[in-house]
Amino acid sequence: MNGDVAGWPLARLARLILYHKHPISARTHFLQFQDGGICAFESLPKSARILERGCCSTVVVVHPKPLLAQAERWIRLPPGSLVREGGFQEHVAAADEILSIYLARIEMMDPPLTAAAWLGCRFVPLTETRQVVAAERELLRRAYQIIMEG
C-alpha cells in the first residue's frame, strides 16, 4: 500500500472497501491494492477475525465521512465521489485493535482505472478475490450481498 497513507490517524482505526457498480450494466468491481487486499488503507492481517454484530457497543468508532474524504484525496477523486453504503458496517479484531469496516461506492460512470493504476491498484470482480485473507473474503461476501440487494 502507498506509504503516505499509513500515517493517517483514521487509517489506523478503520478500513474502507471500495467498489464501482456500473449504473447501466450493474457490473461490479472492487478496488484491490498492491498487496492483494481489498481493505483501504491497509489490508487486514491473516489473523484478523470478524466480530459478531452488536458486540462492539462500547468501542469508539471512526465516523465514515472524514474517512471517505481522506480516500477521495488519496485516490484523487472529486469531492463527493465516494458514497457510503449505509447498510454495511462491520467490526474486525486485528492485532490489539478493533477496526470499523465501511463499504463505499465510487459514484462515476466508469471506474477510475487510471487513478487506480497510478496507485498500483486495480479493479477486480468478486471472482478474482479468492486469494485475500479469510476475514476480507467474508467481508466481500457480506458487501456483495448488500450491493446486490440495493
Rosetta constraint file for C-alpha pairs under 8 A:
AtomPair CA 1 CA 33 HARMONIC 6.47 0.50
AtomPair CA 1 CA 34 HARMONIC 5.86 0.50
AtomPair CA 1 CA 35 HARMONIC 6.51 0.50
AtomPair CA 1 CA 41 HARMONIC 7.04 0.50
AtomPair CA 1 CA 42 HARMONIC 6.49 0.50
AtomPair CA 2 CA 6 HARMONIC 7.58 0.50
AtomPair CA 2 CA 119 HARMONIC 6.91 0.50
AtomPair CA 3 CA 7 HARMONIC 7.89 0.50
AtomPair CA 4 CA 8 HARMONIC 7.89 0.50
AtomPair CA 5 CA 11 HARMONIC 7.11 0.50
AtomPair CA 5 CA 41 HARMONIC 6.65 0.50
AtomPair CA 5 CA 74 HARMONIC 7.76 0.50
AtomPair CA 6 CA 11 HARMONIC 6.58 0.50
AtomPair CA 6 CA 12 HARMONIC 7.57 0.50
AtomPair CA 6 CA 41 HARMONIC 7.14 0.50
AtomPair CA 6 CA 42 HARMONIC 7.41 0.50
AtomPair CA 7 CA 11 HARMONIC 7.41 0.50
AtomPair CA 7 CA 12 HARMONIC 7.88 0.50
AtomPair CA 8 CA 12 HARMONIC 7.06 0.50
AtomPair CA 9 CA 13 HARMONIC 7.24 0.50
AtomPair CA 10 CA 14 HARMONIC 6.19 0.50
AtomPair CA 10 CA 62 HARMONIC 7.08 0.50
AtomPair CA 10 CA 67 HARMONIC 6.47 0.50
AtomPair CA 11 CA 15 HARMONIC 6.48 0.50
AtomPair CA 11 CA 40 HARMONIC 7.81 0.50
AtomPair CA 11 CA 41 HARMONIC 5.81 0.50
AtomPair CA 11 CA 42 HARMONIC 7.34 0.50
AtomPair CA 11 CA 67 HARMONIC 7.83 0.50
AtomPair CA 12 CA 99 HARMONIC 7.96 0.50
AtomPair CA 13 CA 61 HARMONIC 7.55 0.50
AtomPair CA 13 CA 62 HARMONIC 6.74 0.50
AtomPair CA 13 CA 97 HARMONIC 7.78 0.50
AtomPair CA 13 CA 98 HARMONIC 7.41 0.50
AtomPair CA 13 CA 99 HARMONIC 5.25 0.50
AtomPair CA 13 CA 100 HARMONIC 6.68 0.50
AtomPair CA 14 CA 61 HARMONIC 7.83 0.50
AtomPair CA 14 CA 62 HARMONIC 6.51 0.50
AtomPair CA 14 CA 67 HARMONIC 8.00 0.50
AtomPair CA 14 CA 99 HARMONIC 4.95 0.50
AtomPair CA 14 CA 100 HARMONIC 4.59 0.50
AtomPair CA 14 CA 101 HARMONIC 5.73 0.50
AtomPair CA 14 CA 102 HARMONIC 7.72 0.50
AtomPair CA 15 CA 39 HARMONIC 5.71 0.50
AtomPair CA 15 CA 40 HARMONIC 5.35 0.50
AtomPair CA 15 CA 41 HARMONIC 6.20 0.50
AtomPair CA 15 CA 42 HARMONIC 7.28 0.50
AtomPair CA 15 CA 99 HARMONIC 7.05 0.50
AtomPair CA 15 CA 100 HARMONIC 6.33 0.50
AtomPair CA 15 CA 101 HARMONIC 4.87 0.50
AtomPair CA 15 CA 102 HARMONIC 6.35 0.50
AtomPair CA 16 CA 39 HARMONIC 5.49 0.50
AtomPair CA 16 CA 40 HARMONIC 5.02 0.50
AtomPair CA 16 CA 41 HARMONIC 7.18 0.50
AtomPair CA 16 CA 101 HARMONIC 5.76 0.50
AtomPair CA 16 CA 102 HARMONIC 4.90 0.50
AtomPair CA 16 CA 103 HARMONIC 5.66 0.50
AtomPair CA 16 CA 104 HARMONIC 6.72 0.50
AtomPair CA 17 CA 30 HARMONIC 7.48 0.50
AtomPair CA 17 CA 31 HARMONIC 7.49 0.50
AtomPair CA 17 CA 38 HARMONIC 6.15 0.50
AtomPair CA 17 CA 39 HARMONIC 5.13 0.50
AtomPair CA 17 CA 40 HARMONIC 6.32 0.50
AtomPair CA 17 CA 101 HARMONIC 7.39 0.50
AtomPair CA 17 CA 102 HARMONIC 6.23 0.50
AtomPair CA 17 CA 103 HARMONIC 4.81 0.50
AtomPair CA 17 CA 104 HARMONIC 6.16 0.50
AtomPair CA 18 CA 30 HARMONIC 5.92 0.50
AtomPair CA 18 CA 31 HARMONIC 5.60 0.50
AtomPair CA 18 CA 38 HARMONIC 7.72 0.50
AtomPair CA 18 CA 39 HARMONIC 7.73 0.50
AtomPair CA 18 CA 40 HARMONIC 7.60 0.50
AtomPair CA 18 CA 103 HARMONIC 6.14 0.50
AtomPair CA 18 CA 104 HARMONIC 5.01 0.50
AtomPair CA 18 CA 105 HARMONIC 5.95 0.50
AtomPair CA 18 CA 106 HARMONIC 6.93 0.50
AtomPair CA 19 CA 28 HARMONIC 6.98 0.50
AtomPair CA 19 CA 29 HARMONIC 5.58 0.50
AtomPair CA 19 CA 30 HARMONIC 4.25 0.50
AtomPair CA 19 CA 31 HARMONIC 5.85 0.50
AtomPair CA 19 CA 103 HARMONIC 7.83 0.50
AtomPair CA 19 CA 104 HARMONIC 6.44 0.50
AtomPair CA 19 CA 105 HARMONIC 5.12 0.50
AtomPair CA 19 CA 106 HARMONIC 5.99 0.50
AtomPair CA 19 CA 123 HARMONIC 7.99 0.50
AtomPair CA 20 CA 28 HARMONIC 5.65 0.50
AtomPair CA 20 CA 29 HARMONIC 5.37 0.50
AtomPair CA 20 CA 30 HARMONIC 6.46 0.50
AtomPair CA 20 CA 105 HARMONIC 5.67 0.50
AtomPair CA 20 CA 106 HARMONIC 5.06 0.50
AtomPair CA 20 CA 107 HARMONIC 7.22 0.50
AtomPair CA 20 CA 108 HARMONIC 7.81 0.50
AtomPair CA 20 CA 110 HARMONIC 7.75 0.50
AtomPair CA 20 CA 111 HARMONIC 5.94 0.50
AtomPair CA 21 CA 26 HARMONIC 5.29 0.50
AtomPair CA 21 CA 27 HARMONIC 5.50 0.50
AtomPair CA 21 CA 28 HARMONIC 4.33 0.50
AtomPair CA 21 CA 29 HARMONIC 6.58 0.50
AtomPair CA 21 CA 105 HARMONIC 7.35 0.50
AtomPair CA 21 CA 106 HARMONIC 7.63 0.50
AtomPair CA 22 CA 26 HARMONIC 4.66 0.50
AtomPair CA 22 CA 27 HARMONIC 5.33 0.50
AtomPair CA 22 CA 28 HARMONIC 6.54 0.50
AtomPair CA 22 CA 108 HARMONIC 7.99 0.50
AtomPair CA 22 CA 109 HARMONIC 6.30 0.50
AtomPair CA 22 CA 110 HARMONIC 6.53 0.50
AtomPair CA 22 CA 111 HARMONIC 7.98 0.50
AtomPair CA 23 CA 109 HARMONIC 6.52 0.50
AtomPair CA 28 CA 125 HARMONIC 6.28 0.50
AtomPair CA 28 CA 126 HARMONIC 7.87 0.50
AtomPair CA 29 CA 123 HARMONIC 5.48 0.50
AtomPair CA 29 CA 124 HARMONIC 4.95 0.50
AtomPair CA 29 CA 125 HARMONIC 4.50 0.50
AtomPair CA 29 CA 126 HARMONIC 6.80 0.50
AtomPair CA 30 CA 38 HARMONIC 7.18 0.50
AtomPair CA 30 CA 123 HARMONIC 5.31 0.50
AtomPair CA 30 CA 124 HARMONIC 5.31 0.50
AtomPair CA 30 CA 125 HARMONIC 6.19 0.50
AtomPair CA 30 CA 126 HARMONIC 7.03 0.50
AtomPair CA 31 CA 38 HARMONIC 6.18 0.50
AtomPair CA 31 CA 116 HARMONIC 7.79 0.50
AtomPair CA 31 CA 121 HARMONIC 6.77 0.50
AtomPair CA 31 CA 122 HARMONIC 5.74 0.50
AtomPair CA 31 CA 123 HARMONIC 4.53 0.50
AtomPair CA 31 CA 124 HARMONIC 6.44 0.50
AtomPair CA 32 CA 36 HARMONIC 5.96 0.50
AtomPair CA 32 CA 37 HARMONIC 5.77 0.50
AtomPair CA 32 CA 38 HARMONIC 4.71 0.50
AtomPair CA 32 CA 39 HARMONIC 7.78 0.50
AtomPair CA 32 CA 121 HARMONIC 5.61 0.50
AtomPair CA 32 CA 122 HARMONIC 5.39 0.50
AtomPair CA 32 CA 123 HARMONIC 5.95 0.50
AtomPair CA 32 CA 124 HARMONIC 6.63 0.50
AtomPair CA 33 CA 37 HARMONIC 5.54 0.50
AtomPair CA 33 CA 38 HARMONIC 6.10 0.50
AtomPair CA 33 CA 39 HARMONIC 7.84 0.50
AtomPair CA 33 CA 40 HARMONIC 7.72 0.50
AtomPair CA 33 CA 120 HARMONIC 6.75 0.50
AtomPair CA 33 CA 121 HARMONIC 4.50 0.50
AtomPair CA 33 CA 122 HARMONIC 6.69 0.50
AtomPair CA 34 CA 120 HARMONIC 5.54 0.50
AtomPair CA 34 CA 121 HARMONIC 5.49 0.50
AtomPair CA 35 CA 43 HARMONIC 7.50 0.50
AtomPair CA 36 CA 131 HARMONIC 7.68 0.50
AtomPair CA 36 CA 132 HARMONIC 6.46 0.50
AtomPair CA 37 CA 42 HARMONIC 7.84 0.50
AtomPair CA 37 CA 43 HARMONIC 5.02 0.50
AtomPair CA 37 CA 44 HARMONIC 7.37 0.50
AtomPair CA 37 CA 132 HARMONIC 5.70 0.50
AtomPair CA 37 CA 133 HARMONIC 7.54 0.50
AtomPair CA 37 CA 136 HARMONIC 7.45 0.50
AtomPair CA 38 CA 43 HARMONIC 6.48 0.50
AtomPair CA 38 CA 132 HARMONIC 7.58 0.50
AtomPair CA 38 CA 136 HARMONIC 6.93 0.50
AtomPair CA 39 CA 43 HARMONIC 4.98 0.50
AtomPair CA 39 CA 44 HARMONIC 6.91 0.50
AtomPair CA 39 CA 136 HARMONIC 7.43 0.50
AtomPair CA 44 CA 48 HARMONIC 6.18 0.50
AtomPair CA 44 CA 94 HARMONIC 6.95 0.50
AtomPair CA 44 CA 133 HARMONIC 7.36 0.50
AtomPair CA 44 CA 135 HARMONIC 7.53 0.50
AtomPair CA 44 CA 136 HARMONIC 7.01 0.50
AtomPair CA 45 CA 94 HARMONIC 6.67 0.50
AtomPair CA 45 CA 95 HARMONIC 7.89 0.50
AtomPair CA 45 CA 133 HARMONIC 7.32 0.50
AtomPair CA 46 CA 133 HARMONIC 5.50 0.50
AtomPair CA 46 CA 134 HARMONIC 7.10 0.50
AtomPair CA 46 CA 135 HARMONIC 7.64 0.50
AtomPair CA 47 CA 94 HARMONIC 6.78 0.50
AtomPair CA 47 CA 95 HARMONIC 7.51 0.50
AtomPair CA 48 CA 92 HARMONIC 6.53 0.50
AtomPair CA 48 CA 93 HARMONIC 5.55 0.50
AtomPair CA 48 CA 94 HARMONIC 4.53 0.50
AtomPair CA 48 CA 95 HARMONIC 7.14 0.50
AtomPair CA 48 CA 135 HARMONIC 6.06 0.50
AtomPair CA 49 CA 92 HARMONIC 5.53 0.50
AtomPair CA 49 CA 93 HARMONIC 5.38 0.50
AtomPair CA 49 CA 94 HARMONIC 6.82 0.50
AtomPair CA 49 CA 135 HARMONIC 5.58 0.50
AtomPair CA 50 CA 90 HARMONIC 7.34 0.50
AtomPair CA 50 CA 91 HARMONIC 6.05 0.50
AtomPair CA 50 CA 92 HARMONIC 4.38 0.50
AtomPair CA 50 CA 93 HARMONIC 6.35 0.50
AtomPair CA 50 CA 135 HARMONIC 6.18 0.50
AtomPair CA 51 CA 55 HARMONIC 6.93 0.50
AtomPair CA 51 CA 90 HARMONIC 7.55 0.50
AtomPair CA 51 CA 91 HARMONIC 5.60 0.50
AtomPair CA 51 CA 92 HARMONIC 5.48 0.50
AtomPair CA 51 CA 93 HARMONIC 6.67 0.50
AtomPair CA 52 CA 91 HARMONIC 7.85 0.50
AtomPair CA 53 CA 90 HARMONIC 7.21 0.50
AtomPair CA 53 CA 91 HARMONIC 7.69 0.50
AtomPair CA 56 CA 91 HARMONIC 7.44 0.50
AtomPair CA 59 CA 98 HARMONIC 7.66 0.50
AtomPair CA 61 CA 99 HARMONIC 7.82 0.50
AtomPair CA 61 CA 100 HARMONIC 6.30 0.50
AtomPair CA 62 CA 67 HARMONIC 7.84 0.50
AtomPair CA 62 CA 100 HARMONIC 7.04 0.50
AtomPair CA 63 CA 67 HARMONIC 7.25 0.50
AtomPair CA 64 CA 68 HARMONIC 6.06 0.50
AtomPair CA 64 CA 84 HARMONIC 7.53 0.50
AtomPair CA 64 CA 102 HARMONIC 7.16 0.50
AtomPair CA 65 CA 69 HARMONIC 6.35 0.50
AtomPair CA 66 CA 70 HARMONIC 6.05 0.50
AtomPair CA 67 CA 71 HARMONIC 6.22 0.50
AtomPair CA 68 CA 72 HARMONIC 6.16 0.50
AtomPair CA 68 CA 82 HARMONIC 6.24 0.50
AtomPair CA 68 CA 83 HARMONIC 7.67 0.50
AtomPair CA 68 CA 84 HARMONIC 7.77 0.50
AtomPair CA 68 CA 104 HARMONIC 7.75 0.50
AtomPair CA 69 CA 73 HARMONIC 6.35 0.50
AtomPair CA 69 CA 79 HARMONIC 6.91 0.50
AtomPair CA 69 CA 80 HARMONIC 7.79 0.50
AtomPair CA 69 CA 82 HARMONIC 7.91 0.50
AtomPair CA 70 CA 74 HARMONIC 6.23 0.50
AtomPair CA 71 CA 75 HARMONIC 6.04 0.50
AtomPair CA 72 CA 76 HARMONIC 5.64 0.50
AtomPair CA 72 CA 77 HARMONIC 4.85 0.50
AtomPair CA 72 CA 78 HARMONIC 6.71 0.50
AtomPair CA 72 CA 79 HARMONIC 6.47 0.50
AtomPair CA 72 CA 80 HARMONIC 7.95 0.50
AtomPair CA 72 CA 81 HARMONIC 7.03 0.50
AtomPair CA 72 CA 82 HARMONIC 6.86 0.50
AtomPair CA 73 CA 77 HARMONIC 6.27 0.50
AtomPair CA 73 CA 78 HARMONIC 7.87 0.50
AtomPair CA 73 CA 79 HARMONIC 7.94 0.50
AtomPair CA 75 CA 115 HARMONIC 6.17 0.50
AtomPair CA 75 CA 116 HARMONIC 7.09 0.50
AtomPair CA 75 CA 119 HARMONIC 7.54 0.50
AtomPair CA 76 CA 115 HARMONIC 6.95 0.50
AtomPair CA 77 CA 81 HARMONIC 6.26 0.50
AtomPair CA 81 CA 106 HARMONIC 5.72 0.50
AtomPair CA 81 CA 107 HARMONIC 5.09 0.50
AtomPair CA 81 CA 108 HARMONIC 6.99 0.50
AtomPair CA 82 CA 104 HARMONIC 5.89 0.50
AtomPair CA 82 CA 105 HARMONIC 5.54 0.50
AtomPair CA 82 CA 106 HARMONIC 4.81 0.50
AtomPair CA 82 CA 107 HARMONIC 6.01 0.50
AtomPair CA 83 CA 104 HARMONIC 5.25 0.50
AtomPair CA 83 CA 105 HARMONIC 5.16 0.50
AtomPair CA 83 CA 106 HARMONIC 6.58 0.50
AtomPair CA 83 CA 107 HARMONIC 6.90 0.50
AtomPair CA 84 CA 102 HARMONIC 7.19 0.50
AtomPair CA 84 CA 103 HARMONIC 5.85 0.50
AtomPair CA 84 CA 104 HARMONIC 4.28 0.50
AtomPair CA 84 CA 105 HARMONIC 6.30 0.50
AtomPair CA 85 CA 102 HARMONIC 7.56 0.50
AtomPair CA 85 CA 103 HARMONIC 5.50 0.50
AtomPair CA 85 CA 104 HARMONIC 5.63 0.50
AtomPair CA 85 CA 105 HARMONIC 6.91 0.50
AtomPair CA 87 CA 146 HARMONIC 6.88 0.50
AtomPair CA 88 CA 102 HARMONIC 6.20 0.50
AtomPair CA 88 CA 103 HARMONIC 6.09 0.50
AtomPair CA 88 CA 143 HARMONIC 6.92 0.50
AtomPair CA 88 CA 146 HARMONIC 7.06 0.50
AtomPair CA 89 CA 100 HARMONIC 6.91 0.50
AtomPair CA 89 CA 101 HARMONIC 5.67 0.50
AtomPair CA 89 CA 102 HARMONIC 5.15 0.50
AtomPair CA 89 CA 103 HARMONIC 7.25 0.50
AtomPair CA 90 CA 100 HARMONIC 5.92 0.50
AtomPair CA 90 CA 101 HARMONIC 5.04 0.50
AtomPair CA 90 CA 102 HARMONIC 6.85 0.50
AtomPair CA 90 CA 139 HARMONIC 7.96 0.50
AtomPair CA 91 CA 98 HARMONIC 6.45 0.50
AtomPair CA 91 CA 99 HARMONIC 5.49 0.50
AtomPair CA 91 CA 100 HARMONIC 4.73 0.50
AtomPair CA 91 CA 101 HARMONIC 5.90 0.50
AtomPair CA 92 CA 98 HARMONIC 5.54 0.50
AtomPair CA 92 CA 99 HARMONIC 5.18 0.50
AtomPair CA 92 CA 100 HARMONIC 6.63 0.50
AtomPair CA 92 CA 101 HARMONIC 7.30 0.50
AtomPair CA 93 CA 97 HARMONIC 5.92 0.50
AtomPair CA 93 CA 98 HARMONIC 4.60 0.50
AtomPair CA 93 CA 99 HARMONIC 6.39 0.50
AtomPair CA 94 CA 98 HARMONIC 6.22 0.50
AtomPair CA 94 CA 99 HARMONIC 7.09 0.50
AtomPair CA 103 CA 143 HARMONIC 6.95 0.50
AtomPair CA 106 CA 111 HARMONIC 7.27 0.50
AtomPair CA 108 CA 112 HARMONIC 7.93 0.50
AtomPair CA 111 CA 123 HARMONIC 7.71 0.50
AtomPair CA 112 CA 116 HARMONIC 6.26 0.50
AtomPair CA 113 CA 117 HARMONIC 6.08 0.50
AtomPair CA 113 CA 122 HARMONIC 7.00 0.50
AtomPair CA 113 CA 123 HARMONIC 7.25 0.50
AtomPair CA 114 CA 118 HARMONIC 6.13 0.50
AtomPair CA 115 CA 119 HARMONIC 6.48 0.50
AtomPair CA 116 CA 120 HARMONIC 6.30 0.50
AtomPair CA 116 CA 121 HARMONIC 4.80 0.50
AtomPair CA 116 CA 122 HARMONIC 5.59 0.50
AtomPair CA 116 CA 123 HARMONIC 7.57 0.50
AtomPair CA 117 CA 121 HARMONIC 5.24 0.50
AtomPair CA 117 CA 122 HARMONIC 6.08 0.50
AtomPair CA 124 CA 128 HARMONIC 6.09 0.50
AtomPair CA 124 CA 129 HARMONIC 7.41 0.50
AtomPair CA 125 CA 129 HARMONIC 7.35 0.50
AtomPair CA 126 CA 130 HARMONIC 7.95 0.50
AtomPair CA 126 CA 140 HARMONIC 7.65 0.50
AtomPair CA 129 CA 137 HARMONIC 7.30 0.50
AtomPair CA 130 CA 137 HARMONIC 7.08 0.50
AtomPair CA 132 CA 136 HARMONIC 6.15 0.50
AtomPair CA 132 CA 137 HARMONIC 6.01 0.50
AtomPair CA 133 CA 137 HARMONIC 6.24 0.50
AtomPair CA 134 CA 138 HARMONIC 6.29 0.50
AtomPair CA 135 CA 139 HARMONIC 6.19 0.50
AtomPair CA 136 CA 140 HARMONIC 6.08 0.50
AtomPair CA 137 CA 141 HARMONIC 6.32 0.50
AtomPair CA 138 CA 142 HARMONIC 6.31 0.50
AtomPair CA 139 CA 143 HARMONIC 6.00 0.50
AtomPair CA 140 CA 144 HARMONIC 5.91 0.50
AtomPair CA 141 CA 145 HARMONIC 6.32 0.50
AtomPair CA 142 CA 146 HARMONIC 6.51 0.50
AtomPair CA 143 CA 147 HARMONIC 6.17 0.50
AtomPair CA 144 CA 148 HARMONIC 6.07 0.50
AtomPair CA 145 CA 149 HARMONIC 6.17 0.50
AtomPair CA 146 CA 150 HARMONIC 6.14 0.50
